[in-house]
Amino acid sequence: MSRPPYPPEFRRQMAELVLADRSPEELAKEFEPTTQSIRIWVAQAERDEGRRDYGLASAEKDELARLRREVRQLREERKI
């Protein structure tokens, strides 16, 4: 059984702790998420802050998802 996603605030706090020199392994033992999840959250936080050049920032991901939904809806309307 899968668990619900961690809240954005929790993910942000985990990323901040890693950026403040706590290790993902240490946080994974202390809290519940996996080391890999924490590393993914750190990478996303770095993209959002402009520290990483590759990958999409959260705002860009949200916009891309919105545009894809809009295109899908327009294609469906065009079929009708």
N, C-alpha and C positions, 0 to 999 in steps of 0.2 A: 504494500500500500504506500502511495506517495504522500508526502506531507505538503501542506500548502506552502507557497513561496514565502520566503522571508520578507518582512516589510522593508520598503526602500530605506527607511531611517536606520534600521538595524544593519543593512548592507553598507550604508554610508559610514556608520560608526566602526564597523569592522575594517573597512578600507582605511579610515583615518588612523586606527590603531596600528595597522601595518606601516603606514607612511610615517608614523611616530616611532618606528623601530621595534615593534612587536612582531614576532614571526607568525606567519600563517599557521604553522604547525602548533605553536603554543596556543593560539586562539582557538584552533579546532579542538584541542583537548579541553580547554576551559569552557568553551561554548559548544553548540551542537553542529554547526555546518562543517563540511569537509574542507580540507586544506585547498583542494582545487577550486571549490566554490569561492572561498575567500580570495584566492589569486585572481579569479575572474572578476570579482567585484573591485579589486584594486586596479586592475587593468582598465575597467570601464571608468572608474573615478579619474584615473590619469588621462583618459581620452576626453572626458567631460571638462577637465581643467586645462586641456591643451598641452599636457605633458607628453603625450604620445601622438605620433604623426599618423599611424595606421589605424584603421578601424573607424566605425561611426560613433559619434557622441550620442548620448541618450536622446537628445532633442532631434538629431538626425534620424535615429531609428524610429522615433515616434512619428516624424513627418513621413518617412518612407512607408510605414504601415498604413497611415492615413491615406496617402496617395494610392497605394495598392488597393485599398478598400474602395476608394472612389473610382478607380479604373474598372474594377470588377463590377461595380454597380452600373457604371455607364455602359459596359459591354452587355450586361443583362438587359438594360433598358433598350439598347439598340436592337437586340434580338426580337423584342416584342413589337 
